[in-house]
């Protein structure tokens, strides 16, 4: 286990292995499938089905795919939302590709640089958001369910141009020099203020290409906004002070089995490809609006 948590806020954490066998049991109960029916769908023997359901024998990925395809074809089921992703809207989530190691601090970055809102401990709004962000192939990724609230904390919500310029500043996209010194100083001031939490839309992997194209002046602001509307990206919260860190409680640590990781990766890839396709459509239909360079020049001296 990679996790070495020290603070009291982690003391009640449960470690939960998310196994596809549990999904299979849920599906059997919901649709009242017999062992014979499941064996037919999974393309295996009845004894294998019993092993999956009773003895927790690992489900073969290809058999799980057969079940997924059958459900989608027969019931038009949103397989991911209903059986793979957890809906716990009252919690926040943090995804880590290697697990949280050591004590969480207000400048926790897990080795990442040029982060959207600067150094801090980041939370997302959904299990889906956090799991697709970190899902890999080595089995070390972890998703943490976290109880957190903004009570008593000084927070700043970023949107519009403030959101764009602040991400651009933290990613090193605003050119240095006297021409942009006022804008840079404004971003430095925002960064240095004593906000416990800064939050706003998350510029995650699914839209990384869109953001990079925008910062490289290949997309206009209007085109970027149209692309972002297709992603349902949610909010991210950057906890910047120890006061904010002390306001969280890690409730559970989720570990995905091999089949879960396969489906989460597949989902992330499909969403990313859909975003690329939508970007191409946007580029074909509109070329109006200001580019990042235009915005920099327009607001540099304000």
Secondary structure, 3 states (H helix, E strand, C coil): CCCCCCCHHHCCCEEEEECHHHHHHHHHHHHCCCHHHHHHHHCCCHHHHHHHHHCCCCCCHHHHHHHHHHHHHHHCCCHHHHHHCCCCCCCEEEEECCCCCCCCCCCCCCCCCCCCCCCCEEEECCHHHHHHHHCCCCCCCEEEEEEECCCCCCEEECCHHHHHHHHHHHCCCCCCCHHHHHHHHHHHHHHHCCCCEEEEECCCHHHHHHHHHHHCCCCEHHHHHHHHHCCCCCEEEEECCHHHHCCEEEEEEEEECHHHHHHHHHHHHHHHHHHHHHHHHHHHHCCCCCEHHHHHHHHCCC
